[in-house]
């Protein structure tokens, strides 16, 4: 009885999680514009999506900002981790606590704060302000991913490389960087995902004439949900799902040696 209850509970969780996504995917192939009836299978909404210049520009802007912000945040976050790792315990704990505040802070507070900061410096709102905002809130996520790897690094190997005559920079990239790389990649992917998903901070720091996917969808929804939005959401979900499958693909079994 306990096993049956557990299975039912798990099934219900999956239904609540994926039923809305399944509905969205089905509607993206519905020939009828109304959600109340099935008008037959069609791909016209996907064709219409790629012909929509505004959405394609928003997609390009979103990907560009996500890529640039996650790359820059990864570099800054990694350097910050290296600097904090050389600090004494108390200052290091205080600084780590400060870097965690943006993750715990409400997005609307961060968005308004950045907006007021840009206004006080007289910056023109647009691509640059969005990029700076995304870099700002992405850095703590990179630090969160890289810092645990710093604790596992053996300092003796770095010092041995220096003793053998390697310059500090070369010793870092040859000895330390390979150990940090998994954490850096994890931080980069987390930052990239957070940037793609962000709406509130982008909404407060974007200027007229520029949109990311989240702000574009918000604008379109106020006018009425178009079937192209279903198609766009389906494509994004499929791409993310394929990436997850590729990343988590089990390694191939080693071939047995025939004697």
N, C-alpha and C positions, 0 to 999 in steps of 0.2 A: 504493500500500500504506500509505503514511504517513497519507493522508487518511482511509482506512477505519479505521485504528487510532485516530485522533483522534476520529472519530465514535463508535466503539464505546466509547471511554473516556468521552466526554461523556454517552452514553446510560446507561452504568453509574452515573455520578454522579447523574443525574436519577432513576434507578430507586431507588438507595439513599436519596436524599433524600425522594422523594415516594411511594414504595410504601407505607410505613407510614401516611402520611396518607390515601392512597387506600383502604387497608384499613379504616381507622377510619371513613371516610365511608360505605363500603359497609355496615359493621356497624351504623351508625346507622339504616339503613333495613331491617334484618333483623328480621323478626317473631319469630324465635326468640331466647331469652335466651342460648343457648349459642353460642359463637363457632365451634363445630366444624361446624355445618350451616346451610344457608340455609332459613329457614322462610317465605320469601315477603316481598314488599315491604309496608312499613307506615310510617305516620307517628306511630304511637302513642307512641314514645319522645320525640318532640318535644312532643306534647301533654302527656305526663307531666312533661317537663322544666319547662314553663311553669306547671304546677300544683304544682311542688315549691317550697314557700315558703322552705325553708332555702337552696336554691341561688339563688333569685331575690334573697334578702336578701344573700347573699354576693356576687352579681354587682353589686348596687347599691352595696355597701360598696367593692368593688374599683374601680368606675368613679369613685366620689366621691373616694376617697383618691388615685387616679391623677390626676384632674383638679386637685384642690386642691394636691397636692404639686408637680405640674409647673408650675402657675401661680406658686405662691410661690417655688419654686426658680428659675424664669425671672427673676422680679423681683430676687431676692437675687443670683443669678449675674450678671445684667447690671450691677447696681450695683457688684459686686465687680470686674468687668472694667474698668469706667470708673475705679474707684479705683486698680487696679493699673497701668492704662495711664499714669497720671500719676506713677508711682513711678520712681525711678532703676533702672538696668539690673540691678544686683546684688540689691537687695531684691525686685524684681519677679520675677527668676528663682527666687529662694528660695521666694517665696510660690506661684508657679506649680507648683514641684516639690511643695510641701506639698499643694496642692489635687489633685494627681494621685495621691497616696497612696491615698485611698479607692477609686479605680478599680482600682488594682493589688492592693489588700489582699483577702484571702479574705473572702467574704461571712460565713462562720461567725465569723470574728474580729470583724468589724464588728457582727454581730448580738449576740454575747455582750457586747462592749464597751458597746453602747447599752443592753442589758438591765441591766448593772451600774450604768451611769450613772443610769438611771431609778430603780433600787432605792435608790441612794445619796441621791437627791433625794426619795424617798418618793412618787413619782408612781404613780397607779393605772393599771395596764395596761389598755389598751382602744383605742378609736378614736384618741384624742389621741397616744398613744405610737407607734402605727403611722404616723400622719401625720407626726410629728416625725422618725421614722426615715427615711421615704421622702424627705422634704425634704432631710435630711442627705446621703443618698447620691446624690441627684439633682443637687445644686448643682454638683459637679465636671463633670458631663456638659454642663450649660448653659455653664459657663466654657469648656470645651473647644470648644464650638460658636461662642460669641460672640467669644472673644478674637481669632481670625484676622480677623474683620470689623473689629475695632478698629484693627488695623494698616493697613487700607486706607482709613481715614477721613482726609480732608483737613482738618487743623485750621484752615486758612486760612478755610474757608467758615464755620466756627463763629465765629471771631473777627470775620469780616466782618459776620455777623448781629448780634453784640454792638455793633460800631461803628455799625451802622445804627439802634441804639436798642432792639433786641429784648431782653427780660429773659432771663437765662441759661436758665431752665426752658423758655421758649417757643422759644429758639434751639436748645436740645437736641432738642425734639420736632419742630421744623420741619426741622432740618438733619442732626443726628446720628442720630436714631432711625430714619428711613427707611433709612439705610445699614446699621444694625444689625438691622433687622427680619428679613431672611432667616436670619441666625444665631440670633436669638432664637426664631423659629419652629422651626428645626431642633433647637435645644436643648430646646424644649418637647416636640416630638414624641419625641425620644430619651428624655427624662425620663419622659414618659407611658408609653412602651413598657417602660422598665426597671421602672417601678412596677407595671404590669400583670403583668409576668413574675416579679416577686420572690416568693420563698418563704422562704428561709432567714432573712433579717432579720425578715420579718413573723412568722415562727414564734416567734422569740425575744422579740419585743416586743408581741405581741398578748395580750389578756387573755381570760378565760373568757367565753363567750357571744358572741364576735365572730369572724367568719371572713371572709377574702377567698377568691376562687375557688381560688387555689393551695392554701391550707391546708384548704379544704373538700374539694377533690378528694383531697388526701392522706389526710384522715380517712375519706372514703368508700372509697378504694382499700384501706385496711386491713381494711374490712369485706367487700370484694369489689366488683369493678368492675361498676357498673350500666350498662345501655344508655343511660340518660339522660346519662351522662358522654360517650358517643360523640356524642350529639346536640349537647351543649354545645360540645364541641371542634370539631365540624363548623361550627357557626354562627360561632364565633370565627374559624376559618380563613377562612371565606367572607367575613366582614366585612373582615378585614385584606386579603384579596386584592382585594376591590372598591375599598378605599381606595387601595391601591397602583396599581391600574389608573387610577383617577380622577386621582391625583396625577401619574402619568407619561403621561397621555393626550396624544398629540401634538397640537400646535396645528393648527388648521384652516388649510389653505392659503388664501392671499389670492386673492380672485377677480380674474381678469384683466379689465382695463378694455377694453371693446369700443370700437373706434374706428369 
